[in-house]
């Protein structure tokens, strides 16, 4: 893979970090995250206007980017590629959130019950969806149990007990940046465990 001449010095440095990360250098992953996490976070905060959602979406963006790092080509800057992933992921999140909102703009028409089912969606799950959700929770808990203790604790605090990043940092006595970086790593490991378990089925 050759570098194109139109890349800036910053983009060339990013690409070198990408190559190191692909080769398994964990520090390179952390460096890439440090270089762009604030810019990504503030971009997403403008889109969702919610700090907690923006934090989660930031970690998701890096998770997706790092998972697909081998697909990045230096035809354009890594930052351009990363921002596109973050933006697309955020748009999907916003769409899903809107789909779960109850619409009160359309009064119920007694002669048209179909209209109600197409315009109104709620957050309540039907029995089948509830069962699937419960099964997924059990599956995830089983996968989490396979993680190293420090990653398991982070996942449990964040996703089962719904602690904020700040609360986790206080609870574990860790810097906020370390909590976010390790949570990303924990999620990546979970994804790999899940992917491997699906291949074995």
Backbone torsions as a table, in degrees:
resi	resn	phi	psi	omega
1	UNK	NA	117.8	-176.6
2	UNK	-100.6	146.8	177.2
3	UNK	-75.9	138.5	174.6
4	UNK	-83.9	149.0	-172.8
5	UNK	-71.2	-15.3	-175.4
6	UNK	-85.1	1.0	179.6
7	UNK	-76.5	140.8	177.0
8	UNK	-73.6	170.3	178.4
9	UNK	-62.0	-38.1	178.1
10	UNK	-62.6	-44.0	-179.1
11	UNK	-66.6	-35.0	177.8
12	UNK	-66.1	-39.8	177.9
13	UNK	-64.8	-42.4	177.0
14	UNK	-57.7	-44.1	-177.6
15	UNK	-63.6	-37.4	177.2
16	UNK	-63.2	-39.7	176.5
17	UNK	-64.7	-40.0	178.0
18	UNK	-59.1	-45.8	-179.7
19	UNK	-62.2	-41.7	179.1
20	UNK	-65.2	-40.1	179.8
21	UNK	-63.4	-44.6	179.0
22	UNK	-60.0	-33.3	178.5
23	UNK	-77.9	-0.6	174.9
24	UNK	101.4	10.1	-179.9
25	UNK	-79.9	106.0	-176.8
26	UNK	-65.8	-30.5	179.5
27	UNK	-64.2	-34.9	179.6
28	UNK	-64.4	-38.6	175.8
29	UNK	-60.2	-47.4	-178.7
30	UNK	-62.6	-39.8	179.5
31	UNK	-64.4	-42.7	178.5
32	UNK	-62.4	-40.9	-180.0
33	UNK	-65.9	-43.4	179.8
34	UNK	-61.4	-36.5	-176.5
35	UNK	-69.4	-28.8	-171.5
36	UNK	-125.6	-5.7	-173.0
37	UNK	-62.4	-38.2	-179.1
38	UNK	-68.3	-43.4	-180.0
39	UNK	-63.7	-42.6	178.6
40	UNK	-64.2	-45.3	-178.5
41	UNK	-58.6	-47.5	-177.0
42	UNK	-69.9	-31.6	174.2
43	UNK	-62.4	-48.4	-177.3
44	UNK	-70.5	-33.1	177.2
45	UNK	-61.7	-38.7	177.0
46	UNK	-63.9	-33.8	-176.6
47	UNK	-77.3	-39.3	-174.6
48	UNK	-106.0	-18.0	177.9
49	UNK	56.3	37.2	179.1
50	UNK	-149.4	119.2	-173.2
51	UNK	-61.7	-44.9	-177.9
52	UNK	-63.5	-44.7	177.7
53	UNK	-63.2	-41.0	-179.8
54	UNK	-63.7	-38.4	177.8
55	UNK	-64.4	-46.9	179.3
56	UNK	-62.7	-43.6	-178.9
57	UNK	-66.4	-31.8	176.7
58	UNK	-63.6	-46.9	179.3
59	UNK	-65.2	-39.6	177.8
60	UNK	-61.7	-41.6	-179.7
61	UNK	-60.4	-47.1	178.0
62	UNK	-65.5	-37.8	178.5
63	UNK	-59.1	-46.9	179.9
64	UNK	-67.4	-41.1	-179.8
65	UNK	-63.8	-47.2	-177.5
66	UNK	-68.0	-34.4	178.9
67	UNK	-65.3	-31.6	-177.6
68	UNK	-109.4	23.9	-174.2
69	UNK	-58.8	-33.1	-179.6
70	UNK	-65.8	-16.2	-179.9
71	UNK	-86.7	-13.3	-179.3
72	UNK	-70.0	133.8	175.1
73	UNK	-120.8	143.7	-175.6
74	UNK	-79.8	30.6	174.1
75	UNK	-70.5	-22.1	177.7
76	UNK	-145.9	167.7	-174.2
77	UNK	-64.2	146.1	175.8
78	UNK	-56.9	-38.3	-178.6
79	UNK	-61.7	-38.8	178.2
80	UNK	-61.8	-45.1	-179.7
81	UNK	-64.0	-44.3	-179.2
82	UNK	-64.4	-44.7	-179.5
83	UNK	-64.5	-34.3	178.7
84	UNK	-66.4	-43.2	177.6
85	UNK	-61.6	-46.9	-178.7
86	UNK	-61.1	-44.3	-178.3
87	UNK	-66.0	-46.2	-180.0
88	UNK	-62.7	-41.6	179.0
89	UNK	-63.4	-39.2	179.8
90	UNK	-67.5	-40.7	178.2
91	UNK	-61.4	-42.1	177.2
92	UNK	-60.8	-42.4	179.5
93	UNK	-61.1	-45.2	-179.2
94	UNK	-63.9	-41.4	178.8
95	UNK	-61.3	-45.4	-179.2
96	UNK	-64.8	-38.4	-180.0
97	UNK	-65.4	-42.1	179.1
98	UNK	-65.0	-35.3	-178.2
99	UNK	-65.6	-23.8	-178.9
100	UNK	-94.0	-1.0	179.1
101	UNK	-81.7	144.7	177.3
102	UNK	-83.0	125.9	179.2
103	UNK	-86.0	124.9	177.7
104	UNK	-111.9	12.2	-178.9
105	UNK	-78.9	-20.6	-176.3
106	UNK	-112.2	109.4	177.3
107	UNK	-64.2	149.4	-177.4
108	UNK	-68.5	132.0	177.6
109	UNK	-104.2	112.6	-175.6
110	UNK	-62.0	-25.3	-179.5
111	UNK	-85.4	-8.1	-176.7
112	UNK	-134.2	75.3	179.6
113	UNK	-64.7	-25.1	-180.0
114	UNK	-62.1	-37.0	-179.2
115	UNK	-58.5	-39.3	-179.2
116	UNK	-63.8	-42.5	-176.5
117	UNK	-70.5	-25.6	-178.4
118	UNK	-90.4	-24.4	-176.1
119	UNK	-102.5	-16.1	-177.4
120	UNK	-117.8	121.8	172.8
121	UNK	-127.6	142.6	-178.6
122	UNK	-121.9	173.6	178.7
123	UNK	-81.7	-7.3	-178.7
124	UNK	-75.7	139.5	-179.0
125	UNK	-100.0	145.7	175.5
126	UNK	-77.7	169.0	-175.1
127	UNK	-54.5	-40.0	-179.5
128	UNK	-64.9	-43.3	179.2
129	UNK	-64.5	-37.6	178.2
130	UNK	-61.8	-42.9	-179.7
131	UNK	-64.0	-44.2	178.9
132	UNK	-61.4	-42.8	-179.9
133	UNK	-63.0	-43.3	179.1
134	UNK	-63.0	-40.7	178.8
135	UNK	-64.5	-38.7	178.5
136	UNK	-64.9	-39.5	178.4
137	UNK	-62.3	-44.5	178.9
138	UNK	-62.6	-42.6	178.7
139	UNK	-60.6	-47.7	-178.9
140	UNK	-63.3	-41.3	179.0
141	UNK	-62.4	-36.8	177.2
142	UNK	-66.0	-39.5	179.0
143	UNK	-69.1	-41.1	-179.9
144	UNK	-60.2	-35.8	-179.1
145	UNK	-62.6	-20.2	-179.3
146	UNK	-84.1	-10.5	-178.6
147	UNK	-77.5	160.6	172.6
148	UNK	-62.8	151.5	-174.7
149	UNK	-50.5	-42.3	-175.4
150	UNK	-67.5	-37.2	178.2
151	UNK	-72.6	-38.1	179.5
152	UNK	-61.2	-43.6	179.8
153	UNK	-61.5	-43.8	-179.8
154	UNK	-61.1	-46.5	-179.5
155	UNK	-63.8	-43.2	-179.1
156	UNK	-63.2	-43.5	-179.3
157	UNK	-66.4	-42.4	-174.3
158	UNK	-76.3	-45.1	-169.5
159	UNK	-105.3	-23.2	177.7
160	UNK	-96.6	-42.1	179.6
161	UNK	-95.3	-8.0	175.2
162	UNK	58.9	41.8	173.9
163	UNK	-72.6	150.1	171.2
164	UNK	-77.3	166.8	178.3
165	UNK	-60.1	-40.0	-179.3
166	UNK	-64.0	-41.1	179.7
167	UNK	-65.5	-38.2	177.6
168	UNK	-65.0	-43.7	179.6
169	UNK	-59.2	-43.0	178.5
170	UNK	-65.8	-44.8	-177.3
171	UNK	-61.5	-42.5	-175.1
172	UNK	-97.5	-6.2	-179.5
173	UNK	66.9	37.5	-178.4
174	UNK	-115.6	152.8	173.1
175	UNK	-63.3	148.5	-177.9
176	UNK	-56.9	-43.0	-179.6
177	UNK	-61.9	-37.8	178.4
178	UNK	-65.3	-41.7	178.4
179	UNK	-59.0	-47.2	-177.9
180	UNK	-65.9	-42.6	-179.3
181	UNK	-65.8	-42.3	-179.0
182	UNK	-72.2	-31.4	175.7
183	UNK	-65.8	-39.7	176.3
184	UNK	-60.4	-46.0	-179.2
185	UNK	-62.2	-40.9	179.5
186	UNK	-61.9	-41.9	179.6
187	UNK	-66.8	-37.8	178.4
188	UNK	-63.7	-43.3	178.4
189	UNK	-63.4	-41.1	177.2
190	UNK	-59.5	-44.2	-179.9
191	UNK	-59.7	-44.1	-178.5
192	UNK	-65.2	-39.7	177.8
193	UNK	-63.2	-44.3	179.9
194	UNK	-62.9	-44.2	-179.1
195	UNK	-61.8	-43.3	-179.4
196	UNK	-67.8	-37.0	179.9
197	UNK	-67.8	-32.7	178.6
198	UNK	-72.0	-34.6	179.4
199	UNK	-66.8	-29.0	-176.4
200	UNK	-80.0	-12.5	-176.7
201	UNK	-71.3	NA	NA
